[in-house]
Amino acid sequence: MWARKRLDIDGLDLACGLGAALTCRQSERQAIQEQLERWWLGSSPGVAVACLSVRSGFDLLLQALQLPALSEVAVSALTIPDMVRIVRYHGLTPVPVDLDPATLAPEPAFLERAITPSTRLVVVAHLFGTRAPLEPVLEKARRCGALVVEDCAQAYAPGFTGHPEADVSCFSFGSIKRATALGGALLRVRDPALAERMRLLQAGYPLQSRSAYARRLLKYAGLKALESRPAFAALVATCKLLGADPDRLLNQAVKGFAGGELFPRLRQQPCTALLALLARRLRRYTPARMAAQVECGETLLRLLRERCPGVTVPGSAAPYRSHWVMPVLAEHRQALIAALAAAGFDATSGSSMCVADAPDGQPALAATTTRQVFERLVYLPCYPAMSEAALVRMTAVLTAQQGSMER
Ligand SMILES: *Cc1c(COP(=O)(O)O)cnc(C)c1O
């Protein structure tokens, strides 16, 4: 059984993280953070700020901006629920921006409607490894005096620090993200004064517990061990025997911050070990490592186009694709997932994402196209360990299932 996803971290990185958790000193933290920020920023404009997570950084940004109550924040309609929750928590009104399923970029006509003079902030998510062209958003936002935040949580690439004109670009290194350090985020903030306010606010936070971080590293070492084909097959068989649902179990296991209140968990400074592991990961993350994933995704995309022309791959028409994940749309998701499982491929429809609701009383702003996409998403396994022969076999299942995929 090919597992749905491989965590983008090796045993040696996990061991180094544990080593850092045991030996790193609090006194080294400042220096490690500054070095990491300076190295990652390179010659890009602005200031880098390392945070515990993208959500922590976004919450810091909203605290620092102090926008007037009920200001509107336009957000890519497909995002993670916490980003929308954070907007609401600050007394602001999220307004979804519907997406073009072919490119996953904001739909131009919808962008025109969603950004108004009440909009203070526009948050564009680069989804599934694509990069949405930011120029139309920047142009429209500038005319209304709104800031543009680029959510690059799903779009890390070595050397990419976001669009140079974006006001804030956020990169996540949470557990399922590319080049993960099992947490951590880097934000590039164009306005140094704004970055300084965020830094000061963050300096007042308690420090992430390093024993909690060490436990996290151990848990993921366990999950990592389940990724090989035989181990994953054994996991699925055991779950069957015990009457447990492996899909739910896995989706629960990789949840970023499980349980408890959101804001106290977000409002912490990253511990020294997290910063040290993140620095190690980014310095060693080669373009070749990423190219292998891109190539695997492009191979599958080519096979799907040739052999299942009726199948829709959201984002496949985007000008830039790095295939962080590989979704297809299916009308009957469970039938497709069952057929793939029978052939040895663990696809899933479970995801940590959601579609942002239209503001109360404004049904015309509902992101209906994005919702239709969201309700049909199935994520296929697709990573360099899979041979082309395996991708061909998976494509054959999709060809046989075309009837359950089309509308
Ligand atoms: C993962 C993700 C986030 C949150 O990243 P954290 O670092 O876990 O807070 C935000 N937006 C999108 C689109 C994501 O995929």
The ligand as a Gaussian input file, in Angstrom:
#p B3LYP/6-31G(d) Opt

LIG

0 1
 C       -0.578000      24.906000       6.821000
 C       -1.219000      26.149000       6.390000
 C       -1.284000      27.267000       7.220000
 C       -0.821000      27.253000       8.647000
 O        0.515000      27.001000       8.843000
 P        1.021000      26.806000      10.357000
 O        2.470000      27.084000      10.254000
 O        0.706000      25.411000      10.734000
 O        0.282000      27.782000      11.186000
 C       -1.871000      28.410000       6.730000
 N       -2.367000      28.460000       5.498000
 C       -2.334000      27.413000       4.659000
 C       -2.902000      27.550000       3.285000
 C       -1.764000      26.215000       5.072000
 O       -1.738000      25.171000       4.255000

